Amino acid sequence: MGFMDKAKELLNQHDDKVDQGLDKAGEAAKERFAGHDEQIDQGVDKLQEMTGAGDTAEAPREEPPPPPQ
């Protein structure tokens, strides 16, 4: 089992703790970057979706840009 597999397994086992940590980080970011609450909330929500318990699908990978011609 590779590192990423172990990390995913831990995230799935402790999803509630991960979500709590993301919420706490979001609140700290709101204090530091006042006026960007909506963007911070969107980011936290997206991360919580990505780390949801039972997720077995990998996050979509971005395609590299085509080489210049």
CNS distance restraints for C-alpha pairs under 8 A (distance, minus, plus):
assign (resid   1 and name CA) (resid   5 and name CA) 6.05 0.50 0.50
assign (resid   1 and name CA) (resid   6 and name CA) 6.72 0.50 0.50
assign (resid   2 and name CA) (resid   6 and name CA) 6.35 0.50 0.50
assign (resid   3 and name CA) (resid   7 and name CA) 6.15 0.50 0.50
assign (resid   4 and name CA) (resid   8 and name CA) 6.10 0.50 0.50
assign (resid   5 and name CA) (resid   9 and name CA) 6.14 0.50 0.50
assign (resid   6 and name CA) (resid  10 and name CA) 6.23 0.50 0.50
assign (resid   7 and name CA) (resid  11 and name CA) 6.19 0.50 0.50
assign (resid   8 and name CA) (resid  12 and name CA) 6.17 0.50 0.50
assign (resid   9 and name CA) (resid  13 and name CA) 6.15 0.50 0.50
assign (resid  10 and name CA) (resid  14 and name CA) 6.07 0.50 0.50
assign (resid  11 and name CA) (resid  15 and name CA) 5.48 0.50 0.50
assign (resid  11 and name CA) (resid  18 and name CA) 6.91 0.50 0.50
assign (resid  11 and name CA) (resid  51 and name CA) 6.47 0.50 0.50
assign (resid  11 and name CA) (resid  53 and name CA) 7.43 0.50 0.50
assign (resid  12 and name CA) (resid  51 and name CA) 7.14 0.50 0.50
assign (resid  12 and name CA) (resid  52 and name CA) 6.89 0.50 0.50
assign (resid  12 and name CA) (resid  53 and name CA) 4.63 0.50 0.50
assign (resid  12 and name CA) (resid  54 and name CA) 6.21 0.50 0.50
assign (resid  12 and name CA) (resid  55 and name CA) 7.41 0.50 0.50
assign (resid  13 and name CA) (resid  53 and name CA) 7.26 0.50 0.50
assign (resid  14 and name CA) (resid  18 and name CA) 6.32 0.50 0.50
assign (resid  15 and name CA) (resid  19 and name CA) 6.12 0.50 0.50
assign (resid  15 and name CA) (resid  51 and name CA) 6.83 0.50 0.50
assign (resid  15 and name CA) (resid  52 and name CA) 6.32 0.50 0.50
assign (resid  15 and name CA) (resid  53 and name CA) 5.64 0.50 0.50
assign (resid  16 and name CA) (resid  20 and name CA) 6.23 0.50 0.50
assign (resid  17 and name CA) (resid  21 and name CA) 6.17 0.50 0.50
assign (resid  18 and name CA) (resid  22 and name CA) 6.19 0.50 0.50
assign (resid  18 and name CA) (resid  48 and name CA) 7.96 0.50 0.50
assign (resid  18 and name CA) (resid  51 and name CA) 7.73 0.50 0.50
assign (resid  19 and name CA) (resid  23 and name CA) 6.15 0.50 0.50
assign (resid  19 and name CA) (resid  48 and name CA) 5.97 0.50 0.50
assign (resid  20 and name CA) (resid  24 and name CA) 6.20 0.50 0.50
assign (resid  21 and name CA) (resid  25 and name CA) 6.11 0.50 0.50
assign (resid  22 and name CA) (resid  26 and name CA) 6.03 0.50 0.50
assign (resid  22 and name CA) (resid  44 and name CA) 6.24 0.50 0.50
assign (resid  22 and name CA) (resid  47 and name CA) 7.77 0.50 0.50
assign (resid  22 and name CA) (resid  48 and name CA) 7.34 0.50 0.50
assign (resid  23 and name CA) (resid  27 and name CA) 6.29 0.50 0.50
assign (resid  23 and name CA) (resid  44 and name CA) 6.87 0.50 0.50
assign (resid  24 and name CA) (resid  28 and name CA) 6.34 0.50 0.50
assign (resid  25 and name CA) (resid  29 and name CA) 6.14 0.50 0.50
assign (resid  26 and name CA) (resid  30 and name CA) 6.19 0.50 0.50
assign (resid  26 and name CA) (resid  40 and name CA) 6.23 0.50 0.50
assign (resid  26 and name CA) (resid  41 and name CA) 6.89 0.50 0.50
assign (resid  26 and name CA) (resid  44 and name CA) 6.34 0.50 0.50
assign (resid  27 and name CA) (resid  31 and name CA) 6.48 0.50 0.50
assign (resid  28 and name CA) (resid  32 and name CA) 6.37 0.50 0.50
assign (resid  29 and name CA) (resid  33 and name CA) 5.78 0.50 0.50
assign (resid  29 and name CA) (resid  40 and name CA) 7.19 0.50 0.50
assign (resid  30 and name CA) (resid  34 and name CA) 5.44 0.50 0.50
assign (resid  30 and name CA) (resid  35 and name CA) 7.63 0.50 0.50
assign (resid  30 and name CA) (resid  36 and name CA) 6.78 0.50 0.50
assign (resid  30 and name CA) (resid  37 and name CA) 5.66 0.50 0.50
assign (resid  30 and name CA) (resid  40 and name CA) 6.93 0.50 0.50
assign (resid  33 and name CA) (resid  37 and name CA) 7.88 0.50 0.50
assign (resid  36 and name CA) (resid  40 and name CA) 6.26 0.50 0.50
assign (resid  37 and name CA) (resid  41 and name CA) 6.05 0.50 0.50
assign (resid  38 and name CA) (resid  42 and name CA) 6.19 0.50 0.50
assign (resid  39 and name CA) (resid  43 and name CA) 6.23 0.50 0.50
assign (resid  40 and name CA) (resid  44 and name CA) 6.16 0.50 0.50
assign (resid  41 and name CA) (resid  45 and name CA) 6.04 0.50 0.50
assign (resid  42 and name CA) (resid  46 and name CA) 6.12 0.50 0.50
assign (resid  43 and name CA) (resid  47 and name CA) 6.21 0.50 0.50
assign (resid  44 and name CA) (resid  48 and name CA) 6.11 0.50 0.50
assign (resid  45 and name CA) (resid  49 and name CA) 6.22 0.50 0.50
assign (resid  46 and name CA) (resid  50 and name CA) 6.29 0.50 0.50
assign (resid  47 and name CA) (resid  51 and name CA) 6.23 0.50 0.50
assign (resid  48 and name CA) (resid  52 and name CA) 6.01 0.50 0.50
assign (resid  50 and name CA) (resid  55 and name CA) 7.65 0.50 0.50
assign (resid  50 and name CA) (resid  59 and name CA) 7.11 0.50 0.50
assign (resid  51 and name CA) (resid  55 and name CA) 7.11 0.50 0.50
